Amino acid sequence: MLLHDLIEKNALYFPQKDFLIDGERKISFRDFRDRVRKLAGGLVEAGLRRGDRVATLLPNCIELLETYFATLKAGGIIVPINVYFSAKEVSDILEHSDPRIIIARGDYGEKLDSDTLQVAGRRLFFVGETPSGEQGYEALFLAETLALPTDLKDEDVAAIIYTSGTTGRPKGVMLTHRNLLCVAWATCVTRQIDEHEVSLISAPLFQAAAFGSMTGNLLRGCTIVLQRGFDPTLVLEAIERHKVSSSLFVPAMLVRLIESADVGRYDLSSFKTAIYGAAPMPVDLLKRLLSRFRWQFIGAYGATETGPAYITVLRPEDHVLDGDPKKEQRLRSVGREGINARVRIVDELDRSVPPGEIGEIAVRGPHIMKGYWKDPEETSRVLRGGWYHTGDVGFMDEEGYVFLVDRKKDVIITGGFNVYPREIEDALLSHPSIAEAAVIGVPHPVWGETPRAYVVLKPGAHRPEEKEVLEFLRNRLASFKLPRGGVRFLSSLPRNASGKVLKEELRNLAKTEIERSH
């Protein structure tokens, strides 16, 4: 079975049902199927051959999903590009993935340089307003019906999704039809999705988590409401208007949602399930959400390389506030291994470590990527022994709950001690004035490194002095863990489209601050 077969199945089972709602536009499963068939023929006429790449530079919209499934039906590979990337970053990905066809929104044309467009045989089509002399997207629907490949296999690569690049240059993750169908199945079973669900997707579909969420809803024939980005008021309005029952959030979205002045103005009775992931969930925020909303919450920990099926899941029954300290401790975890996954905690020699001992999180399952595009060396490194090595540090307790400690690359070594930034961040987030926090290491002449904290205040909150923050942390952290490299106040933390904090930007900021101080 292939991923685009789901489009055919849903057109048969739910022909008149709305599949996508995009602002004031709607399209049924049958009409979507018909347009995908025509677009697949147009892509073939435009020169697409089996295994060729089609790159997209589009926000969440009907045309983005039409392109995804038409590309697969034509035997191609989709390469969704982050629309927030700079022209240089877009150019790097296009050079690396070498697409045959690029489909972009008209106002993103400035991100496409002339060298990129002059590659022999490459075609460019614009959605919406089309620059002078360029071809419009709808021209692809005028092709005569052409023969489409019939010998596609589920181990064929369906998508190359580039990692968010928080720790270096983005890598192209190759996901097969089988990988993505396993994601759809695991998502559907874990969330107990049925065909009556209406799902809101405001997280970007060029990012793995939202793409995986979409496939689970597609498998069950659900209606999907698309939004271009996250706006608390628009999300609340959409829930009331379209009777939305579920959505995927990153914690930063939920902060804005719970603090929105509009949260009490809308009828949210249809909403049942909030899935969160892509970044660590502060326990204090989770407690506030559980106290405020009668929703079921599902915590998901995954990666682009895992399809992005869940590595671990914190299920609804784990989200309990009844005074039991053991249950409250579980809220600090990322849950137990997902339905498709086997999870181990390993040492530097890839040996499993005992419960409670810190090591690297490794996972295997049918959803794990085929490898990195054009990077066999890195593929071998992270997939050694048949396990995907996440680069995340954590531990597992006796009952199988996994606790994420930090990224291996973010560990701060100060005076010979390993300090995990997330522990300091969690302590900072318990301060009554602090809404967001990120910690990095900065050079120290004696200890080698010392932590520095960057924080964002809650709206209207008193701004404490740095010494007040340190005094607040003193009873919560060992002295060597205190952010003696300083506490800096920002209006917002730099984040990528997935909601992950870009610590490399904070390191660059710290470097500039240190250079100026000298």
Secondary structure, DSSP 8 states (H G I E B T S, - for coil): --TTHHHHHHHHHSTTSEEEEETTEEEEHHHHHHHHHHHHHHHHHTT--TT-EEEEE--SSHHHHHHHHHHHHTT-EEEE--TTS-HHHHHHHHHHH--SEEEEEGGGGGGS-HHHHTSTT-EEEEESS--TT-EEGGGGGGS------S---TTSEEEEEE---TTSS--EEEEEHHHHHHHHHHHHHHHT--TT-EEEE-S-TTSHHHHHHHHHHHHTT-EEEE-SS--HHHHHHHHHHHT--EEEE-HHHHHHHHT-TTTTSS--TT--EEEEESS---HHHHHHHHHH---EEEEEE--GGGTT--SEEE-GGG---SS-HHHHHHTTS--EE-TT-EEEEE-TTS-B--TT--EEEEEESTTS-SEETT-HHHHHHHTGGG-EEEEEEEEE-TTS-EEEEEEGGG-EEETTEEE-HHHHHHHHHTSTTEEEEEEEEEEETTTEEEEEEEEEE-TT-----HHHHHHHHHTTS-GGGS-TT-EEE-SS--B-TTS-B-HHHHHHHHHHHHHHH-
